Amino acid sequence: MAGMATHVITGAGSGIGAAVARRLHARGDDLVLHARDAGRARELAAEFPGARTLVGDLADPDRLSWAFSHQTLPGSVDSLLNIAGVVDLGDVGDLTPKSWHHQLNVNLIAPAELTRHFLPQLRASRGHVIFVNSGSGLNAHAGWSAYAASKHGLKALADSLRQEEHAAGVRVTSVYPGRTASPMQAKVHQQQGEEYDPARWIDPESVATTILMALDLPRDAEVNDLTVRPGR
């Protein structure tokens, strides 16, 4: 993906999303950074000079279409990077519908809705949709049911989208990082009552490297699924 490509990115405020946004910004690409509210949008605009912002609450995907209708969407989009995610651990016997809805909305339904919105531009550019999934999208463990269900669903979304849009030239990649040193990982450790040592887990920059590799791959190839595990 050479030259001034335009990337729509969710989750650019921290972790993997921030690392990806920094790398693309540094090489001069155009960024459209999603933010949940106007205050967050101002913070992102200050952090990434020249970037545009797009405001909408991923936790309320039913209202994203309304929110976007009051903003100027980019006319050209080369990639949609669905990186934002939330996690709330708990056993099936304890999790409430509120927790299920929140994780399914942010991790699965909002990416589907964002994809729907930007597909016309992505078809026109023969662009790329990247879903940052999780090891939990491949294996579910005790205490992770709602999060894993949302990520298993995200895998299904990506697999279906890839088949639907292949003829249109849209590439679709799922990235399955293992535990990554990020605010989300700090929260997981807190919920599990464990001490958090970021040095034990993958650096977000390393996951960003794999995402850029998939984006920059020549057009004759497509990375479908990419599993990234801690190397230590």
Disulfide bonds with the S-S distance in Angstrom:
none
